[in-house]
Amino acid sequence: MPDGAMLQATYAEPNEDACRSLWKAVINQMFEDATRILTRPTEERYPNPSSFKSAKDVYRLQDREQAEARRWLLSSSPDFNLVCVFAGHEPDYIRRAVAICIENDWRTPPSG
């Protein structure tokens, strides 16, 4: 390498639409987790479904994931608020919409 030569990394400015889409996908996944109908394990969701000792273990794990997703979506945590802002959404609007869906026992079908 010649003296004084500098390595320059190629840097592309982040695409605002792509970033917004990523954060919307985070909210969408949490919403699906919060409202998903509990099901048997699939390879897509759990890479090694045979590692569960029983169906009860699967349902306990899904129940815990659902509770964590609901807690996050209904929280006023700085992380939740920031994700909403990055997604271009008003945090209070998302919280109210999620609360209505949960109160009305709205469910998303299992993915996969």
C-alpha positions as CSV (number, residue, x, y, z in Angstrom):
1,M,0.0,0.0,0.0
2,P,1.5,3.4,-1.0
3,D,2.4,5.8,1.8
4,G,-0.4,8.0,2.8
5,A,-3.0,5.9,1.0
6,M,-6.3,5.7,2.8
7,L,-8.8,3.0,2.8
8,Q,-12.3,4.3,2.1
9,A,-15.3,2.3,2.9
10,T,-18.2,2.5,0.5
11,Y,-21.1,3.9,2.4
12,A,-24.6,4.3,1.2
13,E,-27.0,6.6,2.9
14,P,-29.7,4.7,4.6
15,N,-33.0,4.5,2.7
16,E,-35.6,6.2,4.8
17,D,-38.4,4.0,3.4
18,A,-36.5,0.8,4.0
19,C,-35.7,1.8,7.6
20,R,-39.4,2.7,8.2
21,S,-40.4,-0.6,6.8
22,L,-38.0,-2.4,9.1
23,W,-39.5,-0.8,12.2
24,K,-43.0,-1.4,11.0
25,A,-42.1,-5.0,10.6
26,V,-41.0,-5.1,14.3
27,I,-44.3,-3.7,15.4
28,N,-46.2,-6.1,13.1
29,Q,-44.3,-9.1,14.5
30,M,-45.0,-8.1,18.1
31,F,-48.7,-7.6,17.2
32,E,-48.8,-11.1,15.6
33,D,-47.1,-12.6,18.7
34,A,-49.5,-10.8,21.0
35,T,-52.6,-12.0,19.1
36,R,-51.5,-15.4,17.7
37,I,-53.6,-18.4,18.2
38,L,-51.5,-20.9,20.1
39,T,-50.5,-23.9,18.0
40,R,-48.3,-26.9,17.8
41,P,-44.7,-26.1,17.1
42,T,-43.5,-25.7,13.5
43,E,-40.0,-25.8,12.1
44,E,-40.4,-22.3,10.9
45,R,-41.1,-20.8,14.3
46,Y,-39.0,-23.2,16.4
47,P,-36.0,-24.7,14.6
48,N,-36.0,-27.9,16.7
49,P,-39.7,-28.6,17.6
50,S,-38.8,-32.1,18.8
51,S,-36.8,-30.6,21.7
52,F,-40.0,-29.9,23.5
53,K,-40.9,-32.6,26.0
54,S,-44.6,-32.1,25.6
55,A,-47.3,-29.9,24.0
56,K,-47.7,-28.2,27.4
57,D,-44.1,-26.9,27.1
58,V,-44.9,-25.4,23.7
59,Y,-48.0,-23.8,24.9
60,R,-46.2,-22.4,28.0
61,L,-43.5,-20.9,25.7
62,Q,-46.1,-19.4,23.3
63,D,-48.1,-18.1,26.3
64,R,-44.9,-16.4,27.7
65,E,-44.1,-14.9,24.2
66,Q,-47.6,-13.6,23.9
67,A,-47.6,-12.0,27.4
68,E,-44.2,-10.4,26.6
69,A,-45.4,-9.0,23.3
70,R,-48.6,-7.7,24.9
71,R,-46.7,-6.1,27.7
72,W,-44.3,-4.3,25.3
73,L,-47.1,-3.2,22.9
74,L,-49.1,-1.7,25.8
75,S,-46.2,-0.1,27.5
76,S,-45.0,3.4,27.6
77,S,-41.4,2.3,27.5
78,P,-38.8,4.4,25.7
79,D,-38.0,1.5,23.4
80,F,-41.6,1.1,22.3
81,N,-42.0,4.8,21.8
82,L,-38.8,5.0,19.8
83,V,-39.7,2.1,17.6
84,C,-43.1,3.7,16.9
85,V,-41.5,7.0,15.9
86,F,-39.0,5.2,13.7
87,A,-41.9,3.4,12.0
88,G,-43.7,6.7,11.5
89,H,-46.5,5.9,14.0
90,E,-47.8,7.7,17.0
91,P,-47.2,5.4,20.1
92,D,-50.5,6.2,21.7
93,Y,-52.4,5.3,18.6
94,I,-50.6,1.9,18.4
95,R,-51.3,1.2,22.1
96,R,-55.0,2.1,21.7
97,A,-55.4,-0.1,18.6
98,V,-53.6,-3.0,20.2
99,A,-55.7,-2.7,23.4
100,I,-58.9,-2.8,21.4
101,C,-57.8,-5.9,19.5
102,I,-56.8,-7.7,22.8
103,E,-60.1,-6.6,24.5
104,N,-62.1,-8.0,21.6
105,D,-60.0,-11.2,21.6
106,W,-59.0,-10.6,18.0
107,R,-56.6,-13.3,16.9
108,T,-54.2,-13.7,14.0
109,P,-53.8,-17.1,12.4
110,P,-50.5,-18.9,12.9
111,S,-47.9,-18.0,10.3
112,G,-46.3,-20.7,8.2
